[in-house]
Amino acid sequence: MSAHPNDASGAALRRDADILIIGGGPAGSTAAILLAERGHRVVLLEKTHHPRFHIGESLLPANLPLFERLGVADQIHAIGMEKWGAEFVSPWHGRGETFLFADAWRKNLPHAYQVRRSEFDEILIRRAARQGATVIEGCRVRQVEFLDGAQDARIESESEDGTRDTWHARFVIDASGRDTVLANQFGAKRRNKQHNSAAIYAHFRGAERYPGSREGHISIYWFDHGWFWFIPLADGATSVGAVVWPYYTKTRSCSVRDFFLATIRMCEPLAARLAHAHLVSEVEATGNYSYSSDHSCGNNYVLLGDAYAFIDPVFSSGVWLAMNSAAAGAETVDTCLRNPARAGAALRRFDRTMRRGPREFSWFIYRVTNPTMRDMFMHPRNPLRVKEALLSVLAGDIFGSTPIWASLSVFKGLYFASSLANLRRSLAAARSRRRNIADPEASVSTS
C-alpha cells in the first residue's frame, strides 16, 4: 500500500517496522516483494516519485526466472524489447561480432529485454505495494542509527514538505543505489582504483535499427577513449551512452551536449546509425563511476546492488546484480529475523554472494579494452566449450549450478597465453591502461 509518513496534523511520529528498505529501485522493490510475501512488516522509503528516469536499460536472460518468481513477467514482456544477443564492434578489426544468448551453456534462457527504466522500476515498486509493503515516495532517509545493545535501528526520514519521522526497524536494507547511504555513513565506500571511468548519455529517436530478431540487440562500440552502448527500446527511442576514461573528460571545452555529440562522431559505425536521429532527452553525465563498499552486511543491515558496489556496465550486469542481491538479501533477512541462531552463517553466505558477482564480471571488464581480449571477442572459438561459458557470463548465469568454471579457466588461460605470445603489445596495453585510469578526481560536470 502507498502511504505518507505523517498524519494529518503533520506531527512527527514514531513508526515501527520489521524491515525498513532505503530506496525503491530494482533491488529495494525486489526485496520488498519477497519479504512482504513472507509476512514481514516492510516499509520502503523512496526519495523520488515513480516513474522517474534512470539508465541501465539492458537486462540479462538470468533476470527472467526472477520476474516469474516476483509475478511481473507478463508486465515486463509488455514493455520490453526482446534482446536475443549482444554485438561488439571493433574499429581495429573493421567489423563487429554478434553473440547470441541461445548459444550459451544453458539453452533455456535465449533472450532478455531492453526496457525503459521508468516503466520497469515502476512495475516493481507497485508490485511491492500490492504485496503488502508500505511504500512511501518523496521521503529521504537522513540518518540511520544502530544503538549498542538495542534490538532495532533508528532511522530518521524527511518528507518533501520538510516534516521528519523516526522509524524503528529490526532490520535495515540499504538499496539506495549510487547514494550509498550506509556506506557513506560508515565511511566504507571505496573508489575502484582498478577501473575509473565516467559516463555521458542520452536518448535519441530515429536511430537505425537492425531488421528482424536483431532489432533488440545491444551494440557495444569500442573507440579510442572507451566504449559506447546502443540500446534500442520498444517505444522507438534508443539509449546511447559513452563510458570514457578520465583523461578524456578533461579535454571538454564546450557544453556536455556538444561534447557528447562530438564524441559520437569519433566512432564512425555508431555515428552512421545516428545520422538521421535526434536527441529527445537532456544529455547527462556521471563521474567517478566504479566503487565498492568494504563490507556488505552487519548484524541487522545489508547493502544491496549499487548501494554495495557499482562496476562498469559494459556487460549490462547492473539490474541483474541488484535483483539477485535482493533475492539473496531477502532470504538472509528472513533467516536472521526468524532464526537468530543461524544469522551469522546466513550473513556470511550473503557476503560471498555479494562479492562473487562483481568479481566474476570485473575480470572481463578490466580487460575488455585490451587488444588481446578484443581479438578473442572478434574471433570467438569454442574449444572445451569456452565460448558457451563466456556467453553464460554475458547472460548473467554465474550464481547457479551451470558448470562453466572449468571452461572459463581455459578461456583465461588462452587469454594469458595469447598475451605472452604478443608480449610487446601486451606491455604497451598495460601501460596505456594505467594512464587511462589515472586521475581518480576527474569527473564530468553537467553544466
Secondary structure, DSSP 4 states (H G I P E B T S, - for coil): -B--SS-TT----EEEEEEEEE--SHHHHHHHHHHHHTT--EEEEESS-SS------B--TTHHHHHHHHT-HHHHHHHPEEE-EEEEEETTTTEEEEEEGGGSS-SS---EEE--HHHHHHHHHHHHHHTT-EEEESEEEEEEEE-TT-SSEEEEEEETTS-EEEEEEEEEEE--GGG-HHHHHHT-EEE-TT---EEEEEEEES----SGGGGG-EEEEEETTEEEEEEE-TTSEEEEEEEE-HHHHTT--S-HHHHHHHHHHTSHHHHHHTTT-EE-S--EEE-S--EEES-SEETTEEE-GGGTEE--GGG--HHHHHHHHHHHHHHHHHHHHH-GGGHHHHHHHHHHHHHHHHHHHHHHHTTTTSHHHHHHHHS---GGGHHHHHHHHHTT--SSS---HHHHHHHHHHHHHHHHHTHHHHHHHHHHHHHHT--TT------
